[in-house]
Amino acid sequence: MDIYLVGGAVRDTLLNYPVLERDWVVVGAQPDELLRQGYLQVGKDFPVFLHPQTKDEYALARTERKQGHGYTGFAVDCDPSITLEEDLLRRDLTINAMAQNTDGSIIDPYGGQKDLEHRILRHVSDAYAEDPLRVLRTARFAARYAHLQFTVAPETISLMADIVKQGELAHLPAERVWVELEKALGERNPEVFIKVLRDCGALEKLLPEVEALFGVLQSAEHHPEIDTSLHILMAMQQAVALSADTDVRFAVLLLHLGKGTIPQSEWPRHIAHEGRGDKLVKQICSRLRAPRRHTELARTTCQYHTHCHRALELPSKAVLTLLSATDALRRPDRFEAFLLTCEADARGRLGFEDRVYPQANYLRQALAAAQKVSAKQFKDSGLTGKALGGAISAERIRVLEQLRPA
């Protein structure tokens, strides 16, 4: 049997990009041969094995034939006669359809190296259209390599649009959509993921609430970029600079959903968009089965981001109310994520990219001051229950008053 390094490891090595994992394809072998050598079989739909020492994945060369909808409706053939070129043909993009031999030579039957050189994401064959998950994967690769000037080939965008029109995205499990979305949020340019999905019509199917923000006008005084969608994409760029956490970037993406529900006759004002948006955030998170951490931050930020922006103007009692509403005293880590999300929102505006955001540091100081006030200070007062709670709140307001900006 012959073994080749394939896929992402070959691609990223040629790009001088960090290689995170190595996958291998085995040509001319039966499952029993790998089992006898100590490999552990883990694949259910087709034979995939873990190397006994490195734990890298080794898959038997295979072909696939579409039998149903979605990304699992395939009949798989792993006969030992299947060639490396046949295996590579079934892959998504040419830059992922290369292999490396044990002597270091590159096997590239479909022009992956040429597309790497020209910074093109291009499908290998029309078989690309058989797996709707590839729409999201391609958009994710565009987000990963945007800083290297990669773009999606027009013919691939067209094929992605055909997949969307055929309704194939509806057959993707929510869990798989979430996995791709979260991975994309972790890339250097997650906003490109959103742009590519929109270019092929997939955004309207997967995140119609976000699609609805395109063309929604805002006040030029506060938002020189005017279009709400442009603001969101700019804020996502700022979120990348502020935090590597995907919950922060996800919260930024969903921050202004309520503006998409405001009648055009009321533009550019968007009164009470926070409450409108919270309903949509809850709807999206439920539909995608987003983790609790992402859901809670997205909802909290959607409801209270305008309070954060106005923090320097708020009376001390309102600041304490904000700390309580965001559960900052019990969950300071999430409150920090809330502040980063709000800062990304404030800086994600044309001409505001490098502006300082003093509200965040002020609220950090306010939280630290409020945390120093506890029930221990009143242990000799005889106060209990609501009376004790009222005394603690009053003392917190007093110390917050001392922090108020001049």
N, C-alpha and C positions, 0 to 999 in steps of 0.2 A: 504494500500500500504506500501511497505518497501523501505527504502532509505539507500543507501550505498555510502560511500566515495570510489572512484575508481581511478585507473591510477597513474599518476605521484605523487600525494600527498602521496599515500600509499607507493610507491616505495622510494621516497626521505626521508620519515619519517624513514623507516627501514634502510636507508643508513646514517641516521643522516646528511642529506644534506638539504640545505635551500629549503623550500616549497614555491614556488612562487604563486601558484594558486590551488584552490580546485575544483574538478569536482565530480558530484554525479550522480548516476544512480537510477532511480525509477522503481521498479518492482511491477506489478499488478495494474497499474493505467491507467486511460484514460486521454486525454488532458483536458477535461472539469473539472476534479477533481482539477488539479493544477491551472487552470484559476480561479476557484471559491475561491481558497485560496490566490489569489493576485499575482500569478506568471505571468510573462510577456513572451509570446511565441516569440522566435526569429528565430528558425530553419525553413528553407524552405523545405529541402529534408526530414527531419524527425523532430519530435517534440523535441525542446530544449527550456528550460525555464530559465529565470533569477529569482532568489529568490528575493522577494519584499524588503528584508532588506540588505542581504549580497551581492546581485548581482552575487553570484556564479551560475555556470551553472548546471542545472538539466536536464538530458536527460532520456527519457523513454527507458527502456530496449528494445533492438531491435536485429533483425537478418538482414543479407544482402545477396542478391543473385546477382552475377555478370551478367550484361546484355549487357555491351558494353565495349569500350576501356577506358583507363585512370583511374583516381581516382574518377570519378563521375558516372561511368556507373553501378549503383547498383539499385536494387529494394529493398526497405526497408520495413520491417514488424515490427510494434510496438504493436502488440497484447498484452493485459494484461497477457496472459498465458505464455509469454516468460520468462524463468527463468534467474536468475543472471548468472549461469554457461554458458547458451547459449549466453548471451550478452558478457561475458568475452572471449568466444571462438573466437569471430570475431576480437579481438584486435591483434596488431602487434607482440609484444614481451612478453614473459612470465613475465618479470619484470614489465610490464604495465598491466598485466591481473590479478591483485589482487584487492580485495575489503576489506573494513573495516566496520564492523557492528557498530551500535550505542553503543554497550558495549565494543568496542575496539578490539574485536576479528578479526583475519585476515582470510578471505576466499581466499584460494589459490588452485584452482582445477588443475592448469597446471604447478606447480613446480616453480613458480616465486621466492620464498624465497630461494630455493636450488640454482637457477641460480644467485641470488644476492650474496650468500655465495661464489660461485665459480667464480664470476665475469665474467659471460657469458651473451652475448646478443643473445637470441635464439628465433626464431619464434614460435608462439603458435601452428599453424596448417598450412596445405597447403593453406588455404584461404589467407594467407599472400600474395601469388603470384597474387591475384586478384587486388591489389592496387599498381601500380608502384611507387607511392609517398613514399612508405615504404622503398624503396631502399635508398632514400636520408635521410629519418628519422633515419634509422638504422645507417647510416654513421655519422649522427649528434650526435646520442647518444654515439657512439664510441668516437667522439671528446670530448663530455661532460665528460665522465667518464674514459677517458684514464689514467688520473692521479691516478685513483683508481685501475688501472691494469685490466679494463674490455677489453675483446676482443669479436669479433663476432664469433659465433660458425661456424665451417667449413660447416655444412649442411645448415646454413642460408646464408653464402656466396654463396654456390652452387645454392640455390634458387634465390638469387638476380641475379646471373649470368644468370639463365634461363629467368628471367623477361627481362633482357637486350637483350638477344638473340631473344626473341619474338617480339622485337620492341616496347614494351609498353611505354618506356620512351618518344618516339616521340609524344605520346598523352598527355603529361603533359603540361599544359599552362606555358608560360614563367614566368608569375607572381608567380606561385607556386614554380617553380625551384628557382627563386630569393629569395623567402621567406626562403626556407630551406638553401640556400647558405649563406644568411646573418646571419641567426641564428647560423649556424655552425661557421662562422667567429667570432662570439661573444663568442664562447666557449674557454676553457682553452687550448685546443690542436687542433686548426682548421686544422693543417697539417694532423691530423689523418683522418679527413673527406676526404681529397684528397686521402690518401693512401687506404682507404676502397673502395672508388668509383673506384679506379684503380684495386683493387683486384678482383672486380666483373665485370669489363669491362665497367662500367658506365661512367668513366671519358672520355673515347674516344667518347662517344655519346653526353655527355653534354658539355664538355670543351675540344674538340679535340686539340685546340691550346695549352693547358697546357699539355695534353698527349704527344704532340710532343716534349716536353722538356726532356723527359726521355731518357737517353742514349746520349744526346748531350754533348760532351766533351768540357771543358774549360781549360785554361792554369793552370797547377798545381802551377805555381809561384804565381798567384793571387788568385787561387781557389784550395786550397789543397784537397777539397772534390771532385773536378774534374767534376762530373756529374751536369749539370745545374739544374736538377729536385731536387737533394739533396740540392743544394744551396737554391732553392726557399723554400723548406720545412724548412730548418734551419732558413732562414730569416723570415718566418712566426712565428716561435717560438720567435725570437727576437722582432718581432712586438707586440706580446702579452705582452712581458715584458715592452715595451715602451708606449703602448697606448691601451685603451679599445675600441677605435673607429673602427668600421668595415670598414670605408672607407680607413683607413691606411692599414689594413690587406688585403683588396681587392686589393689595389694598389700594395702591395708586391707580391701577387699571380700572377699578370699580368705583373710584371716589366720587365721580360726578354723574352717575347713571341717571339720577333724578332730573338732570337738565334735558335729557332726551324725551321726557314726558311733558315738558312745559309747552303750552300752545305757542305757536309762532307769533301770535298777536301780542304776547307778553315779552318777547325778546326785546332787548338783550338782558332783561332782568330775569332772574330765576329764583323767585321767592319760594322759600320752603322746599328747595330741591333736596335738602338733607333727608327729610322724612320720606319723600317720594323715592329717593335713592335706596334707602334702607330696605324697603320692600323688595326692590329688584336685586339687591345684593343677596338677600336671604334666598331669593328665588334661584339665582345662579348657583350659589353654594350648595343648595339642596340638589339641583339638577346635576351638577358635576360631582357631587359627593365629596366636596372639598374637606380637608381635615379641619378639625375644630379650631386649631390655632389660626389658620388662615381665615376661617369664617368669622371668628370673634374680632380679629383685628380689622378686617374689612368693614364689618358692621359698625364697630366703635368709631373708626375714622370717618366713615360716611356720615354718621350722625353728628360728630362733634368737631370736625376739622375747622369749621368757621369760628368756633369758640376758641380754638387754639390760635388762629390767625389774629383774633381780637384780644388775646391774653393781656397785653400791656394796657388795654383800656378797661378791662373788667374790674369791678370792685372786688375786694378780698373775699367776700362771701360767695361771689360767683366763681372765683378761682377755686375755692374749696368745693363748690358744687361740681365743677369740672373734674377735679381730682377724684371725687366720689363716683361720678357717673362713669368715668373711664376705669374705675377700680384700681387707680394708681397706687393707693396705699398698700393694697394686698398684692398687687402684681406690677411692681416697678419695671420689670423687664418688658412687659407688654406695653407699658406706658412709654418707655423709651422708643419702642417700635412705632407707636402712635406719633410721637414727636418727629421721628425721621420721615414718616409718611407725609405729615403736614409740611415739613420743610421741603420735601421734594415737590409737593403741590405748589408751594409758594415760589420756588425757584424755577418751576417748569413753565416759565412765561418769557415771551420775547423781550430781551433786554434785562431780565431779572436773574439770569442764570448764575451770576456771581455775587448776587446780593446776600448780605448776612441776614440771618433769621433770628433776631434776639429773643423772640417769643419762646423758642425751645429752651434756651439757657435759663430764662426767667422761670419757666414752669419746672425745670429741673430743681432750681433753688427752692421754689415753692413746695415741691414735694418733699425735699430734704427737711425743710423747716417744719412741715406738717407732721412728718414721721417722728420728729423728736417729742411731740406732744403725745402722751399716753395716759392710760388710766392710773399708772403708778403715781403720777403727780397728785392724784386726788384720793390716795388711799386713806388719808386721815380726815377726809371731808364728810364721810358718812353718806355720800351720794351713791345711788344705785340706779340701774335701769335707765329710763329716759332722761332723768335728771343728770346722771353721770355722762351720758352721751351728749347732752346739751352743753355741759360744762367743757367737755373736750372740744366740741365744735367751736365754742366761743373762744377758747384759748388758741385754737388753730387760726381762727380769723384774726385774732390779735397779733400773732406772730407774722401772719401773712401781710398784715397792714404795714408792718415795719419794712417789708421787702418792696412795697409798691414803688414803681419808678417815679421820680420827681416830676 
